[in-house]
Amino acid sequence: MTSAARRIAWVVYGSLDQVTGGYIYDRLVVDQLRELGDTVTVVSLTPGGEVPVLSPSDFDVVVGDELCFRELLPIFQGAQGIRRVLLVHHLSAWEKPPGTERDALWALEKAAIDAADVCVATSNVTADRLRDEGLCRRAVVAEPGADRLPRSLTGGQEPSGSSLRLLFVGNLLRRKRVLELVEAFARLPIEHVELVLVGAELEPEYAVLLRDTVTAAGLKKRVRFLGPLSAAGVSDELAIADARV
């Protein structure tokens, strides 16, 4: 460890090994910080559970994934003498229509933002929106890398099938609007096209609704549920797709 090494608390819900875009991003950054010589302690929270008190005698920096915004406010408020960083993939309030639920989420998330010393966004779009909506004065950007997945040997080649292949990669969650995708696919005026869905079915009732919608539309032969795949499997699917949705 070098003299410039930092002691970092990385705050997330549950295990850092979860297979979502956000958790993969977090895990890769943690791994790279450790390679640089920093000591990174993953602080795993349970939604609505006990909130830890972080001491400057143990940590120099606390990085909180904004997904934990309800718990991060008291953590940040109690972390005096520690640099407080809020990592923003997305805001929950942005997913809600105008109304009391959105207003309540907005207030909680804004409080967590205000308690942070700096916000780190995972895209320029997110950073611009945070600034434009007056949510934070300073938002820096740390974009995901593009070299995580292995490159398939068939990458960049023309697909061999006669059907067009549309690919969705992401867990099948309501907020991902996969149902709207399936409904739009069902209205396509051509039949030589298929939709491939890669991702875990983490909301059982929503997964049932998706499959029922596919069945009712007579699309069982043209909509494929592949479930979660390995990095190599995702790379292979990307290589043979005509377009990604």
DADA-V54377 format. One record per backbone hydrogen bond with DSSP energy under -1.0 kcal/mol. CO is the residue of the C=O (numbers start at 0). NH is the residue of the N-H. If there is no record, write none. Layout:
((CO,NH) (CO,NH))
This chain:
((1,4) (5,38) (6,59) (6,60) (7,40) (8,62) (9,42) (10,64) (11,44) (17,19) (19,23) (20,24) (21,25) (22,26) (23,27) (24,28) (25,29) (26,30) (27,31) (28,32) (29,33) (30,34) (31,35) (32,37) (33,36) (38,7) (40,9) (42,11) (44,13) (45,48) (54,57) (54,58) (59,82) (60,8) (61,84) (62,10) (63,86) (64,67) (65,68) (67,71) (68,72) (70,74) (71,75) (72,76) (73,77) (78,81) (82,61) (83,116) (83,117) (84,63) (85,119) (86,65) (87,121) (91,94) (92,95) (98,102) (99,103) (100,104) (101,105) (102,106) (103,107) (104,108) (105,109) (106,110) (107,111) (108,112) (109,113) (110,114) (112,115) (117,85) (118,139) (119,87) (120,141) (122,126) (123,127) (124,128) (125,129) (126,130) (127,131) (128,132) (129,134) (129,135) (130,133) (137,118) (139,120) (151,154) (153,156) (163,193) (164,241) (164,242) (165,195) (166,244) (167,197) (170,172) (172,175) (173,176) (176,180) (177,181) (178,182) (179,183) (180,184) (181,185) (184,187) (190,192) (191,163) (193,165) (194,223) (195,167) (196,225) (197,169) (199,171) (199,201) (202,206) (203,207) (204,208) (205,209) (206,210) (207,211) (208,212) (209,213) (210,214) (211,215) (212,216) (213,218) (214,217) (218,221) (218,222) (221,194) (223,196) (229,233) (230,234) (231,235) (232,236) (233,237) (234,238) (235,239) (242,166))
